[in-house]
Amino acid sequence: LSSRSAAADQQLSTVRVRVLVASVYLRDALLDVRPNAGGYYRDQLKQARTAIDQALAAYVPVAPLPAERESLEQLRSEVHAFWDMVLPVFQSDVTARASEIRTLLRDQVIPKRRIIFQISDRIQDLDRRAFAREQEEVHRIYAGMRRQVLVTSGLALVAGLVVAWVVTRSAGRLERR
């Protein structure tokens, strides 16, 4: 249970970190005026996208609740929209003015990244609550089992004492005869 929760957290953290790294690479690509720099940044973004896709594919919810499924689909959709926004940048005029670059980053990249982080946080919160509920259920089951063992052991002890008393009394009667 805890390893499943840790793995889910790890996958969501990977998505968050890689989206952050991708947005930094995008910013760097937009600000880098060297003629051959685009290939490097494109490769870095492809690696980030591959890592994000793998993390989303490997993500297994702690407790597959409808709210978590909806949030996960929303996260996938927002990540897809992020890439739909990022990739065309490399096909446009890279010599855009600084003000256009700032506008793109401020109005599109940073808000999209913030949305992805919020959805990821919501999924992690749902995972944590589901994990806590499952832990409480496990503790309740163990507490019930402990009570059952104690009651059974107590009854066995009482029955053993009753049998010992009856046998001792019967043996005493037989000796007196």
C-alpha positions in Angstrom: 0.0 0.0 0.0 2.7 2.5 1.0 4.9 1.5 -2.0 2.0 2.1 -4.3 1.4 5.5 -2.8 5.1 6.4 -3.1 5.2 5.3 -6.7 2.1 7.4 -7.5 3.8 10.4 -5.8 7.0 9.8 -7.7 5.2 9.7 -11.1 3.3 12.9 -10.4 6.5 14.6 -9.2 8.2 13.5 -12.4 5.5 15.2 -14.4 5.8 18.4 -12.4 9.6 18.5 -12.6 9.7 17.7 -16.3 7.0 20.3 -17.2 9.0 22.9 -15.2 12.3 21.8 -17.0 10.5 21.9 -20.4 9.2 25.4 -19.8 12.8 26.5 -18.8 14.1 25.0 -22.0 11.4 26.7 -24.0 12.3 30.0 -22.4 16.0 29.4 -23.1 15.3 28.4 -26.7 13.3 31.6 -27.2 16.0 33.8 -25.8 19.0 32.0 -27.4 19.8 33.8 -30.7 22.5 31.3 -31.9 21.6 29.9 -35.3 22.0 26.2 -34.3 20.7 26.3 -30.8 17.1 25.2 -31.7 18.2 21.6 -32.3 19.6 21.2 -28.8 16.5 22.6 -27.2 14.2 20.6 -29.4 16.1 17.4 -28.2 15.8 18.4 -24.6 12.1 19.0 -25.0 11.7 15.7 -26.6 13.4 14.0 -23.7 11.2 15.9 -21.3 8.1 14.9 -23.2 9.2 11.2 -23.2 9.7 11.3 -19.5 6.3 12.9 -18.9 4.6 10.4 -21.2 6.2 7.5 -19.4 5.4 8.9 -16.0 1.7 9.4 -16.9 1.6 5.9 -18.4 3.2 4.4 -15.3 0.9 6.3 -12.9 -1.4 4.0 -10.9 -3.8 5.7 -8.6 -3.8 4.7 -5.0 -7.6 4.3 -5.0 -9.2 4.7 -8.4 -12.0 7.1 -7.4 -14.1 9.0 -10.0 -12.6 12.4 -8.9 -9.1 11.0 -9.4 -9.8 9.6 -12.8 -11.3 12.9 -13.9 -8.3 14.8 -12.5 -5.9 12.4 -14.2 -7.7 12.9 -17.6 -7.6 16.6 -17.1 -3.9 16.5 -16.3 -3.3 14.4 -19.5 -5.3 17.0 -21.5 -3.4 19.9 -20.0 0.0 18.3 -20.7 -1.1 17.6 -24.2 -2.2 21.3 -24.6 1.1 22.3 -23.1 3.0 20.4 -25.9 0.6 21.8 -28.5 1.6 25.2 -27.4 5.4 24.5 -27.0 6.2 22.6 -30.2 4.9 25.2 -32.7 7.4 27.7 -31.2 10.2 25.9 -32.9 8.4 26.3 -36.3 7.9 30.0 -35.9 10.3 32.9 -36.4 12.8 32.4 -33.5 14.0 36.0 -34.0 10.8 37.3 -32.4 11.2 40.5 -30.4 11.9 40.2 -26.7 8.5 41.7 -25.8 6.7 38.9 -27.9 8.8 36.3 -26.1 7.9 37.7 -22.7 4.2 37.8 -23.7 4.3 34.2 -24.8 5.9 33.1 -21.6 3.7 35.2 -19.4 0.4 34.6 -21.1 0.7 31.0 -22.2 3.6 29.0 -20.8 3.5 30.0 -17.2 -0.3 29.8 -16.8 -0.3 26.4 -18.5 2.5 25.2 -16.2 0.6 26.5 -13.2 -2.6 24.6 -14.2 -0.6 21.4 -14.6 0.9 21.9 -11.2 -2.6 22.6 -9.6 -4.0 19.4 -11.2 -1.0 17.4 -10.1 -1.4 18.8 -6.5 -5.1 17.8 -6.6 -4.3 14.3 -7.7 -1.6 13.9 -5.0 -4.1 15.2 -2.4 -6.7 12.6 -3.5 -4.0 9.9 -3.4 -3.0 10.9 0.1 -6.5 10.9 1.4 -7.2 7.5 -0.3 -4.0 6.2 1.3 -5.0 7.5 4.7 -8.5 5.9 4.4 -6.9 2.6 3.4 -4.5 2.8 6.3 -7.4 3.4 8.7 -9.3 0.4 7.3 -6.2 -1.8 7.7 -5.8 -0.6 11.3 -9.5 -1.3 12.0 -9.2 -4.8 10.6 -6.1 -5.5 12.7 -7.8 -4.1 15.8 -10.8 -6.3 15.2 -8.5 -9.3 14.7 -6.6 -8.5 17.9 -10.0 -8.3 19.8 -11.1 -11.6 18.3 -7.8 -13.3 19.3 -8.0 -11.9 22.8 -11.6 -13.0 23.2 -10.9 -16.4 21.8 -7.8 -16.8 24.0 -9.7 -15.6 27.1 -12.5 -18.1 26.4 -10.0 -20.9 25.8 -8.3 -20.0 29.1 -11.6 -20.0 31.0 -12.7 -23.3 29.4 -9.3 -24.8 30.3 -9.6 -23.6 33.9 -13.2 -25.0 34.1 -12.0 -28.4 32.7 -9.1 -28.4 35.1 -11.4 -27.7 38.1 -13.9 -30.4 37.0 -11.1 -32.9 36.5 -9.4 -32.0 39.8 -12.7 -32.3 41.6 -13.6 -35.6 40.0 -10.1 -37.0 40.8 -10.5 -35.9 44.4 -13.9 -37.8 44.7 -12.3 -40.9 43.2 -9.5 -40.8 45.7 -11.8 -40.5 48.6 -13.7 -43.6 47.6 
